[in-house]
Amino acid sequence: MERPADVLATDVLIVGAGIAGLAAAAELAASGLQITILEARDRIGGRIFTLHPSEFEFPLELGAEFVHGRPPELLSLLQDANATLQQVGGVDACFRHGKVSRCKESDKAFALLDELADVARQQGDMSFEAFLERRRPAPEIAERARSFVEGFNAADARRIGIAALARQQQAEEEIGGFESSRSTTGYDVLPRYLARRAEHAGARILLSSPTASLQWKTGAVIAHTVSGASFSASKAIVTLPLGVLKARSVAFQPEPAHTFAATDRMEAGSVRRLVLVFRSPFWEEKIADMRFLFTDTMKPATYWTQHPSDAPMLIGWLGGPQANAMRDSSQLLVQALRTLERIFSLPSQSLDAELRNWYMHDWLNDPFTLGAYSYAPAGALDCSAAMTEPVDNTLFFAGEHTDITGHWGTVHGALRSGLRAAEQVLGQPS
Ligand SMILES: Cc1cc2nc3c(=O)[nH]c(=O)nc-3n(C[C@H](O)[C@H](O)[C@H](O)COP(=O)(O)OP(=O)(O)OC[C@H]3O[C@@H](n4cnc5c(N)ncnc54)[C@H](O)[C@@H]3O)c2cc1C
């Protein structure tokens, strides 16, 4: 491996300034190591992407919004960052058979999910669709369960494994994951705090610096950026999203075979998340204090408000194969407006005038994400753990897809992975 003359040297290189990269940087810099983060975008935060438009008094999230449950590491950091969390509350509404009303308390579709752990143990891992085929619930229940699994996990029911779903469910129960909260000033409070901590301890965060290749041998790494700058270190933490790794957008020379074999067996899921800001919360007339709204047959099938905040905003959410199929964002907007008019018995096209603005980020085609978040297909439950194995004590992988605690696809999963990678670099047991 040749070392170019103008290479900038550092102790540890971190690729990516999302939560995993920033958390690792803050830890390592605090322990006295020289850290350089190479970030492709002109901002930090990755899939935490908060907008603060001047015309609104509330923040808009284009990526992560919820703190799911009470994950201790995340809550403690948010407290240090002086974030104010608001518990998500209110009433869930269902649009079934042409009528919108409060959802019924017990839903047989959710009860199905409670069976997954036993079935996986007794019959082995299989896709959720294969589980439905064996279990044969009523078609309406099957569709509701499929829609939930695909929506929540950004996954294809024909691919996602029930062993991973069961592990995730158990992990969520352990942290009270069915309750959620959100930061009233926006989720970007977290990456900004971590970046401040890292920089205060001497870390350098270089924005607009996409890594093109990582050359490495035991104890030495050189990263070349697209603009031609080079950085060397004895170790690197790679927090590239799963979609970016799978696409080989960054050339590893040589490619660590064991890590990439696992990468290729994991799946980068698909989501379209639409932010609709209205002039008034028109839904309140029919369903006061609405939190979530679920529909059976129309797309997007899931919406939510900002309750208990009174921001007149609805988020439309489409996950899994349907998100993949919906390539045109203005088509999704029109579909969402027509769907909402039908649900709330409003005249056709009346919501066009009610809409103040709308926003969407295309995570699926964003070259620095190439997907929403990861999931483990049937038979791939071991992959995340394989990706956490250090490569020759030189390359370390972090990011939500490498979480091994059942919290793939979350901010706290990404945070844990960054802290774990930092411990590995420091040579402590994880
Ligand atoms: C629409 C959406 C909604 C979500 N909602 C929630 C939610 O409500 N709650 C929750 O807990 N989680 C949610 N998530 C998931 C959560 O956002 C992620 O799990 C988490 O933010 C991932 O952090 P990360 O550090 O692993 O990856 P990222 O945040 O993606 O960070 C990776 C970084 O690498 C950078 N990068 C990419 N390529 C290069 C390159 N070549 N060179 C240098 N840098 C590069 C990227 O720009 C990025 O900054 C959501 C995700 C999406 C997409």
The ligand as an SDF file (V2000), in Angstrom:
LIG
                    3D

 53 58  0  0  0  0  0  0  0  0999 V2000
  -37.7020    7.9170    6.8850 C   0  0  0  0  0  0  0  0  0  0  0  0
  -37.0450    7.3650    8.1130 C   0  0  0  0  0  0  0  0  0  0  0  0
  -37.6970    7.4340    9.3350 C   0  0  0  0  0  0  0  0  0  0  0  0
  -37.0960    6.9220   10.4840 C   0  0  0  0  0  0  0  0  0  0  0  0
  -37.7480    7.0410   11.6840 N   0  0  0  0  0  0  0  0  0  0  0  0
  -37.1210    6.6450   12.8210 C   0  0  0  0  0  0  0  0  0  0  0  0
  -37.7230    6.9030   14.0840 C   0  0  0  0  0  0  0  0  0  0  0  0
  -38.7900    7.5080   14.1820 O   0  0  0  0  0  0  0  0  0  0  0  0
  -37.0570    6.4800   15.1940 N   0  0  0  0  0  0  0  0  0  0  0  0
  -35.8600    5.8240   15.1210 C   0  0  0  0  0  0  0  0  0  0  0  0
  -35.3080    5.4370   16.1720 O   0  0  0  0  0  0  0  0  0  0  0  0
  -35.2650    5.5870   13.9240 N   0  0  0  0  0  0  0  0  0  0  0  0
  -35.8570    5.9930   12.7820 C   0  0  0  0  0  0  0  0  0  0  0  0
  -35.2520    5.8100   11.5790 N   0  0  0  0  0  0  0  0  0  0  0  0
  -33.9660    5.0900   11.5350 C   0  0  0  0  0  0  0  0  0  0  0  0
  -32.7930    5.9700   11.9980 C   0  0  0  0  0  0  0  0  0  0  0  0
  -32.8800    7.2200   11.3580 O   0  0  0  0  0  0  0  0  0  0  0  0
  -31.4840    5.2880   11.6250 C   0  0  0  0  0  0  0  0  0  0  0  0
  -31.4760    3.9560   12.1110 O   0  0  0  0  0  0  0  0  0  0  0  0
  -30.2550    5.9890   12.1910 C   0  0  0  0  0  0  0  0  0  0  0  0
  -30.3650    7.3890   12.1140 O   0  0  0  0  0  0  0  0  0  0  0  0
  -29.0400    5.4960   11.4160 C   0  0  0  0  0  0  0  0  0  0  0  0
  -27.8550    6.0640   11.9130 O   0  0  0  0  0  0  0  0  0  0  0  0
  -26.4790    5.5700   11.2880 P   0  0  0  0  0  0  0  0  0  0  0  0
  -25.4140    6.3840   11.9330 O   0  0  0  0  0  0  0  0  0  0  0  0
  -26.3950    4.0920   11.3610 O   0  0  0  0  0  0  0  0  0  0  0  0
  -26.5750    5.9000    9.7260 O   0  0  0  0  0  0  0  0  0  0  0  0
  -26.7200    7.3340    8.9750 P   0  0  0  0  0  0  0  0  0  0  0  0
  -27.4770    8.2900    9.8280 O   0  0  0  0  0  0  0  0  0  0  0  0
  -27.2360    7.0270    7.6500 O   0  0  0  0  0  0  0  0  0  0  0  0
  -25.2080    7.8100    8.9100 O   0  0  0  0  0  0  0  0  0  0  0  0
  -24.3070    7.3500    7.9260 C   0  0  0  0  0  0  0  0  0  0  0  0
  -23.5460    8.5450    7.3970 C   0  0  0  0  0  0  0  0  0  0  0  0
  -22.6310    8.1020    6.3730 O   0  0  0  0  0  0  0  0  0  0  0  0
  -22.5770    9.1050    5.3940 C   0  0  0  0  0  0  0  0  0  0  0  0
  -22.0180    8.5820    4.1490 N   0  0  0  0  0  0  0  0  0  0  0  0
  -22.6160    7.8160    3.1960 C   0  0  0  0  0  0  0  0  0  0  0  0
  -21.7770    7.5580    2.1900 N   0  0  0  0  0  0  0  0  0  0  0  0
  -20.5930    8.1550    2.5080 C   0  0  0  0  0  0  0  0  0  0  0  0
  -19.3190    8.2350    1.8700 C   0  0  0  0  0  0  0  0  0  0  0  0
  -19.0710    7.6570    0.6850 N   0  0  0  0  0  0  0  0  0  0  0  0
  -18.3570    8.9450    2.4880 N   0  0  0  0  0  0  0  0  0  0  0  0
  -18.5510    9.5530    3.7010 C   0  0  0  0  0  0  0  0  0  0  0  0
  -19.7480    9.5120    4.3350 N   0  0  0  0  0  0  0  0  0  0  0  0
  -20.7500    8.8090    3.7610 C   0  0  0  0  0  0  0  0  0  0  0  0
  -24.0180    9.5520    5.2720 C   0  0  0  0  0  0  0  0  0  0  0  0
  -24.1210   10.8100    4.6140 O   0  0  0  0  0  0  0  0  0  0  0  0
  -24.4580    9.5720    6.7210 C   0  0  0  0  0  0  0  0  0  0  0  0
  -24.2850   10.8510    7.3070 O   0  0  0  0  0  0  0  0  0  0  0  0
  -35.8120    6.3240   10.4150 C   0  0  0  0  0  0  0  0  0  0  0  0
  -35.1470    6.2690    9.1840 C   0  0  0  0  0  0  0  0  0  0  0  0
  -35.7590    6.7810    8.0440 C   0  0  0  0  0  0  0  0  0  0  0  0
  -35.0210    6.7210    6.7360 C   0  0  0  0  0  0  0  0  0  0  0  0
  1  2  1  0
  2  3  1  0
  2 52  2  0
  3  4  2  0
  4  5  1  0
  4 50  1  0
  5  6  2  0
  6  7  1  0
  6 13  1  0
  7  8  2  0
  7  9  1  0
  9 10  1  0
 10 11  2  0
 10 12  1  0
 12 13  2  0
 13 14  1  0
 14 15  1  0
 14 50  1  0
 15 16  1  0
 16 17  1  0
 16 18  1  0
 18 19  1  0
 18 20  1  0
 20 21  1  0
 20 22  1  0
 22 23  1  0
 23 24  1  0
 24 25  2  0
 24 26  1  0
 24 27  1  0
 27 28  1  0
 28 29  2  0
 28 30  1  0
 28 31  1  0
 31 32  1  0
 32 33  1  0
 33 34  1  0
 33 48  1  0
 34 35  1  0
 35 36  1  0
 35 46  1  0
 36 37  1  0
 36 45  1  0
 37 38  2  0
 38 39  1  0
 39 40  1  0
 39 45  2  0
 40 41  1  0
 40 42  2  0
 42 43  1  0
 43 44  2  0
 44 45  1  0
 46 47  1  0
 46 48  1  0
 48 49  1  0
 50 51  2  0
 51 52  1  0
 52 53  1  0
M  END
$$$$
